[in-house]
Amino acid sequence: MALTRPILYNVSAFDAMTEHTFSFNVIGGDQVTKNQLTIINQSTNEIVYQETQTTFAFRHVVGADVLTNGQYYSASLITYNALDESSIPSLSIQFYCYTQPSFSFTNIPFGNVISNANYVFDLTYNQIEGELLNSCT
């Protein structure tokens, strides 16, 4: 049997100051024993991360402070079997790294007690790279 092309799942923007897990799937083929994730900075076309992790799990963990917030990246993944044979690379995915935004309520009454059934909250949103807030729950 041979290795099949891995499917690297899309990721939402995340804070590069925290660890992030990239997930993937493999349909059929040999047992995957390790994987290599390659991340390219889209602005410079430089490889900024290329590491191999030995694991049977379909994931690859990138440590904190490896990438840089405010950057646009692409990633692809190769899997390996027990004979160290490699798959063809996954299709590339693109993602951003952004600093974690901050939220604060600016009109909470003294003592944090709201005595009405209806109340209009004022919220301040701040994101260092200027990413706009689309929705919040």
C-alpha positions, 0 to 999 in steps of 0.5 A: 500500500502507499500513502495518500495525500493528507487533507490539512484542515483550514484554521481561523486566525489565531494568536501567534503568542500561543501554541496552536494545533493544526489538524489533518486527515488521511483517507486510506493508505499506510499508517501515518507515523510522523508528519512534517508541517511547512509554513511560508510567510506569504509576504516574503515567500520564506519558509518560517517553519518546517518541523517533523513530529513523530506521532500517530495522531493526525495533528501537528502542534506549533509552539508559541512565539514561532510565528509573528502576529500581523502576518499572512501565512500558507501551510502544507503537510507531508505524512510518512509511514514506518518505512519513512516513505513520504506522501505528496504534500497536502493542498496549501491552506492560508491563515492569519496570525493576529493578537488576541483582541480585548473587550471591555464593558464601559457602562456596567453600574457600580457593584456590577448589578443590573436591576432592569430586565432590559439593558443596553451594554456599551462595549469597547473592542480593541485589536492591535492589528486593526482586524474588524469585529464581524460578530460576537456572541 
